[in-house]
Amino acid sequence: MDILGLATLCKLAIEGGNKALEAYKKTRLSKFEKELLTAAAANGKFFIVHIDEHPGWIKIGRENFPDDVTGDPAITEAYLEAFESLCKRGYIRPDAGQLFRLTSKGFEKARKLAPESSNK
């Protein structure tokens, strides 16, 4: 095989690898998505809380996401983006006002993740 043929072969392999990597990234959950699903595995309820001028945050049971300890707006945004991503994936659906719930697909994924987190 000549140099041009090898270069073309390498280019195709890299492009195919990049496409496979992008597809994998779309299916892989972020650590924030996993935390939200795991916390909701029992009852499946999420509340989006907004108070005055403060950015929204997510409440699951007695837990707040973020946990109010860091005060870092970047972490708040990461949780809100993770929540939005879970909605787009079909794991969460709106219920009433600020209440959201896991879908059956969401419960399935959350309950698969929940045992993993308790073993850490």
C-alpha positions as CSV (number, residue, x, y, z in Angstrom):
1,M,0.0,0.0,0.0
2,D,1.3,3.5,-0.8
3,I,1.6,6.4,1.5
4,L,-1.5,8.1,0.2
5,G,-3.5,4.9,0.8
6,L,-2.2,4.7,4.3
7,A,-2.9,8.3,5.0
8,T,-6.5,7.9,3.8
9,L,-6.9,4.7,5.8
10,C,-5.7,6.5,9.0
11,K,-7.9,9.5,8.3
12,L,-11.0,7.2,8.0
13,A,-10.1,5.3,11.2
14,I,-9.7,8.6,13.1
15,E,-13.0,10.0,11.8
16,G,-14.8,6.7,12.6
17,G,-13.3,6.7,16.1
18,N,-14.3,10.3,16.7
19,K,-17.9,9.5,15.6
20,A,-18.0,6.5,17.9
21,L,-16.6,8.6,20.8
22,E,-19.3,11.3,20.3
23,A,-22.0,8.7,20.2
24,Y,-20.7,7.2,23.5
25,K,-20.5,10.6,25.1
26,K,-24.2,11.2,24.3
27,T,-25.2,8.0,26.1
28,R,-22.9,8.4,29.1
29,L,-24.3,10.2,32.1
30,S,-22.4,12.9,33.9
31,K,-21.6,12.7,37.6
32,F,-24.3,15.4,38.2
33,E,-26.9,13.4,36.2
34,K,-26.0,10.3,38.2
35,E,-26.3,12.1,41.5
36,L,-29.8,13.4,40.6
37,L,-31.1,10.1,39.4
38,T,-29.7,8.2,42.4
39,A,-31.2,10.6,44.9
40,A,-34.6,10.3,43.2
41,A,-34.6,6.5,42.9
42,A,-36.9,5.9,45.8
43,N,-39.8,8.3,45.2
44,G,-39.0,9.9,41.8
45,K,-39.9,13.5,42.8
46,F,-38.0,16.6,41.9
47,F,-38.8,20.1,42.9
48,I,-37.3,23.1,41.2
49,V,-37.0,25.9,43.8
50,H,-36.8,29.6,43.0
51,I,-36.6,32.2,45.8
52,D,-36.4,35.9,45.0
53,E,-33.2,36.7,43.0
54,H,-31.4,33.4,43.8
55,P,-30.9,31.0,40.9
56,G,-33.0,27.9,41.0
57,W,-31.9,24.7,42.6
58,I,-33.2,21.2,42.7
59,K,-34.7,19.6,45.8
60,I,-35.1,15.8,46.0
61,G,-36.6,14.7,49.3
62,R,-34.5,16.5,52.0
63,E,-31.5,17.0,49.7
64,N,-30.7,20.1,47.8
65,F,-28.6,20.1,44.6
66,P,-26.3,21.9,45.0
67,D,-26.0,21.3,48.7
68,D,-25.7,25.1,49.5
69,V,-22.2,24.5,51.0
70,T,-20.1,25.6,48.1
71,G,-22.1,28.7,47.0
72,D,-20.5,28.2,43.6
73,P,-22.8,29.3,40.8
74,A,-21.0,27.1,38.3
75,I,-22.0,24.0,40.4
76,T,-25.6,25.3,40.5
77,E,-25.6,25.6,36.7
78,A,-24.0,22.1,36.4
79,Y,-26.9,20.5,38.3
80,L,-29.5,22.5,36.4
81,E,-27.9,21.5,33.1
82,A,-27.8,17.9,34.2
83,F,-31.5,18.1,35.1
84,E,-32.3,19.5,31.7
85,S,-30.3,16.8,30.0
86,L,-32.2,14.1,32.0
87,C,-35.5,15.7,30.8
88,K,-34.2,15.6,27.2
89,R,-33.2,11.9,27.6
90,G,-36.8,11.1,28.7
91,Y,-35.9,10.2,32.3
92,I,-37.9,13.1,33.8
93,R,-41.2,14.6,33.0
94,P,-43.0,17.7,34.3
95,D,-45.9,17.1,36.6
96,A,-47.4,20.2,38.1
97,G,-45.8,23.6,38.5
98,Q,-42.4,23.1,40.1
99,L,-42.9,19.3,40.5
100,F,-41.2,16.9,38.2
101,R,-41.2,13.1,38.3
102,L,-39.1,10.2,37.0
103,T,-40.6,8.4,34.0
104,S,-40.6,4.6,34.0
105,K,-37.4,4.8,31.9
106,G,-36.0,7.2,34.6
107,F,-36.9,4.8,37.5
108,E,-35.3,1.9,35.7
109,K,-32.0,3.9,35.2
110,A,-32.1,5.4,38.7
111,R,-32.6,2.1,40.4
112,K,-29.8,0.5,38.4
113,L,-27.5,3.4,39.6
114,A,-28.7,3.5,43.2
115,P,-27.0,0.2,44.2
116,E,-23.8,1.3,42.6
117,S,-23.7,4.5,44.7
118,S,-24.4,2.6,48.0
119,N,-21.3,0.3,47.3
120,K,-18.9,3.2,47.2
